[in-house]
Amino acid sequence: MKIKQPQPFTFEAGPRAVLLLHGFTGHTADVRMLGRFLEKKGYTTHAPIYRGHGAPPEELIKSNPKQWWEDVRKAFKHLRELGYEEIAVAGLSLGGVLGLKLAYSENIKAMIPMCAPMFFDNETQLTQGFKLFSKEYKQLEQKDDDTIQKEIASLLEGSEELFDEMGKTIKDVKNNVDTIYTPVFVIQARKDQMINTESAMYIYENVESDVKDIKWYEESGHVVTVDKEKEQLHEDIFQFLETLDWKI
């Protein structure tokens, strides 16, 4: 069975732009509904797909956080080249980590980290998440259970370096969040079992932004953008964006 590969998207609407960043093992489906919602509200959105993502797990473990960071910078540059001068960023999970890095590396309008990890004390959960993603992908390929188990075991052996690099990336960003001065809206799902939810308070307490807020979504899990409270999440993000001092 041939699996249709997801694609990046750009929904052009108004002069204000929002860069949307997906999570680890995810792709643009993580943030598409949010993108469409903001488009209806007059915001332009763009979402890239990092290298190795939206593809078989074998491709994912060939990629690395350095490449993903390059892909995020390229996506930011893409919006600039389209003529957007003011760009806010909203990132889910790993996308939140990379977005926070963008917040202290570039001049962005605001940062919205959603369920973004700051502590790499959850390698077990990440490994479980990667195993689940790999299993589901191989089931879509209609492989039998024995083949799936063998291929997953091989993937886990080959992914150790990737997880090590991810841990270093998260730690590096954690050590630099106190250099962020742009407005920040921290979003955290209460039922998130993928990351240490204390990450949300760490971000909120350590960014140096004069304008900052935090909100917990009591009924949602890690992929908060597509969970039970997604409509409220979309509205909250829109309302936060509306409070910003846009030039246009």
N, C-alpha and C positions, 0 to 999 in steps of 0.2 A: 504493500500500500504506500503510495506516494503522499507524504505529508506536506501540505501547503505551508510554505515558509512565511512567517510574518514580515511585515515591511515597516520601515520608519514612516512617520506621517508629519505633514505640515498642514495645519488648518489656518488659513489666513483670514483674519477678520478685521480687527482694528489696529491702531498704531502701537498699542501696548502688547508686549510679547511675554510668554511664559515658556520656559524650557522645562519639559517633563522627562524625568529620568526613571527608568524601570529598575527592578531589583535583580539580585543574583538568581540565575536560572530562569528569569522571566524575560519579558519582551514588551513591545508596545501595547499589548492587550491589557497590561497592568494599569495603564494610564489613558487609554483611549476614551473611555466614558467621561473622564475628567476633562480631557481635551475638547470633546464635543460640547460639553456643558459650558466651558469657558468661551468656546467659539460663539455660541448663542448669546453670550453676554458681551460680545464685542472684543474679546481678547484673541490674539493670534497665539497658536501653540505649535511647538515642534517637539517631536520625540524621536531620538535616534535609537538604534539597536547596537549595543556594544559587540565587538568581535566575539565570536564563539556562542553568542546567545541567539535564541530563536532557531536553533540548529540541533543536530544530534549531540548527546552529552560528550561524545568523543571529540567534537569540535570545541566544546566548552573548556575541557581540560588542556587543550592546546593553547588557549588564550591566557591572558594574565592581567592583573589590575593596572599595570602600566599602560597597556593597550586600551583598556576601558577608559582610563583617564584621558588619553589622547582622543578617544572617540567623543567624550563629553566636551572637551575643548573645541573640537572640530564642529560639533553641533552648535555650540555657543557662537562660534565664528560664522556659521551658516546663517544664523538669525541676524547677526551684524551685517553680513554681506547682502541680505535681503532688504536692509535699510532700517532695521529696528535698533534704536539707540538705547531704549530702556527695557531691560530683560529681567524678569523675576524667574526664580528657579524653584521647582517642586520636585522632590526626589523620594522615591519609596525604597526603604531598606538600604541596600548597597547604593542605590541612586541618591539617597539622602546623604550618605557618606561622601560620595563624589561631588554632590551639590554643595556641601559644607566646604569642601576643598576649593571649589570654584568661588565660594563667597569670600575666601581670604586670598584668592589668587587673581581675581578679576573684579572689575567694578560692576556689580549686579544690583538690581533694584531691591530685591528681598530674597530670603531663603525660607523654604517650607520643607523641613525634614520630616518624613513620615515613617515611623517605626525604624529609625536609623540606629544601627548598633554603634556603641562607643566602647564596649568591652568585648574582647575576644575571649570570653570565658565559656563560649557556647559551641565549641567545635563539634560536639556530639550532635547538637540540634542542626547545625549547618550540614554535617555529613548525612544526617537522616533526611534533610530536605533535598540534598543532592541525590540520594538513593531513590527517594520517592519520584523526583523529576525523571530520573533515568529509567525507572521501572515503567512509569506511565508512557514515556516516549516509546519505549521498546514494545509495549503492549499495542500502541497505535501502529507500530510497524508490523504487528501481528506475528511476533516471534513467540515460540513456545516457552514455557516456564523454565525449563532447564537451561536453555540458551540465554534467557534473560538473567538468571542467577549468575551464570559464568561470566557474562559480559559486565555485569555490575561489579562483581569481585575484581575484575581486571581494571575497571574504571577507578575504583576506590584506591587500588595500589598506585595508579598513575596520577592521582589528584593531590597527593600530599604536598607537593611543592606549591601548587595553586593555593591551597588553604593557608599555608605558611605565609605566602605573599599577601593574601587577604588580611591576615592578622596584622602584619606590619603596616599595611595601608590604613586599617582602622585605628591602630595605635598612633600613627603619625597625624591623622586628622584630629583625633582626640586631644593630642598635645598642642594643637594649634587653634582650637575653637575660641580661645580667649583673644584671638586677633581678629575676630569677626565683629564688625560695627554696623553692618547693614541690618535693616529690620528682619526679625526672625519670628516665625509662627511654628512652634513645635507641635507635632501631631503624634499621638501614641494610642494604639489599641490596647485596651485593658487585658483582653484574652490572647494577647500575642505570646505564643509559645516558642517562637523562633529566636528571639533575642532577649537579652536582659533588659526589662522595661525601665530599669533605673537609668538607662541611657538617656531617656527623654529629659529627666530632671537634670542630668549632668549637662546636657546641651543648654537647656534653659538657664541654668544657674551660671554657666561659664562664658557664654557669649557676652560681649561687651556692648551689645546693641542697646540704645536708649528705648527703642520700640521693640518689644518682644512679648510674646504670649505663648501659652501652652494649653492644649485641650486633650482630654482623655475620651476615647470612644469606648464606652462600657461594654457594648455587645459585639465588638469586632475582634477579628483575629489579625494575624500579621499582614496579610494583603488587604489592608484597610480600604484601599481604593475601590475594591469590588465586593466588599462585605455588606452586612445588613444595614449599616449606617452611611452608605455611600452618598445618598442624596443629601444628608445633613453635612457630610464632609465637603461635598462639592460647594454647597452654599456657604459654609464657613470659610473656605479658601477664597471664594469670590468676595465675600464681605471684607476679609483681610486685605486682599488686593485693592479694594476700593478705598481703604483708609490710607494708602500710600500717596506720597506727594509726587504724582506723575507730572511731567512737564506738559503732556498732551492727553 
